[in-house]
Amino acid sequence: MQIVRKNGETRWLESAGIRLESDLGVTILGNGIDITERMEAELALKESEEKFRLLYEHSEDPMLLLDENGFFDCNQETFRYLKAEGDEQDASLFPGLSPSLQPDGQRSDEKFQKMIELAYKTGHNRFDWFFRTFSGHEIWADVSFTVIPFEHREIIFSVWTDITERNRMQEEVLKLRKLESVGRLAGGIAHDFNNLLTGIMGNIEIAGLRLEKQPEKAHKSLEKALKAALRAAGLTQKLLTFAKGGEPIKATAELGEIIRDSAEFSLTGSKVALDLVIADDLWPAEVDTGQISQVIQNLVINADSEMSDGGIIKIVAENVILDLVQAESLSLQVGAYIKMLVRDQGNGIPEELFDKIFDPFFTTRSEGSGLGLSVIHSIVKKHNGKVSVRSELGSFAEFTVLLPALKYSGKEKNL
């Protein structure tokens, strides 16, 4: 019962009494215990439970209760969300709505049990979940788990938020990005192919002019055209290489001729001069000749584009040995390497861009595809080599490529 003290304070009392009879008559003996704190706690709990019940029953989000054994209750919104009708309105049926595997490849039953265990361990958990409604529609939900006391035990209170539309939009954005990447890739390949065709057509035109007066020179021009045509045909192999993940098809090759032919071809019709310094005893290497030719062409074309007023591109190819310290600093193996250096007389590259220039699609030129240096980096890496750059603004840019060599004689230089 409640009592009111003189000061106006209300208290709760729990009273008990007994009836006593004696010669003096009937006496009532009673006592009272102040239970105000207990009653206030019980009333607060009832109020909290009532608020929870109202939230649970009228929420626009699916809410569920579960323990180690699975779901045992849910609100009406859950049934509407899952399109459950009649006998389907049974929380114990919900596990059957999940596919055997989640999109990440994990078994649904094992993953869900891990989520439950983690929630009991940490007090809460949150994750994305894929399932189907009773009508067969695919749904993604953001699932939150919170451990709460319930009837002298701990259970999990779960709220499910539909993120199907959000995920669909993210997939659409990803598709658009992929399409944009493919478009850029196609643009870069088209640019490379155009360069090849320019070389073919230019040499054929020159051959036509020389056929009558200088048949020998015409023959040489036609040979160059043939080489350009073969490289154009090899461009399709480049596409196949990308499709297969860029793995090189290696064979033993002499790099001197590849370097010379690729560099000279890339400068056909250019105002830039070529200074080639190739060691006579350059070691053979096990490489994909088409890919290494592409590395040289891209480096030379990049250098040429930086010298619109002409100049000299210097290419040096020599044998080097990497000792332990040098190899570790470059993340390479100790041993014999072929070092190729390509140096221009252009405006140079700012040092702050050194870490970006090998990123796919990064370019500082409006007409560039941003693929040239990224392709170089990918090819050299797949050959277990290294490509690096150094530059001086207003003076030069210099790219160095190291490729593992097959053998050495002992007369070679250290790096």
Buried (B, 14 or more C-beta within 10 A) or exposed (E): EEEEEEEEEEBBBEEEEEEEEEEEEEEEEEEBEEBBEEBEEEEEEEEEEEEEEEEBEEBEBBBBBBBEEBBEEBBBBBBEBBBBEEEBBEBEBBEEBBEEEBEEEEEBEEBBEEBBEBBBEEEBBEBBBBBBBBEEEEBBBBBBBBBEEEEEEBBBBBBBEBBEEEBEEEEEEEEEEEEEEEEBBEBBBEBBBEBBEEBBEBBBEBBEEBBEEEEEBBEBBBEBBEBBBEBBEBBEBBEEBEEEEBEBEBEEBEBBEBBBBBBBBBBBEBEBEBEBEBBEEBBBBBBBBBBBBBBBBBBBBBBBBBBEEEBEBBBBBBBBBBEEEBBEEBEBEEEBBBBBBBBBBBBBBEEEEEEEBBEBBBBEEEEBBBBBBBBBBBBBEBBEBBBEBBBEEEEBBBBBBBBBBEEBEEEBEEB
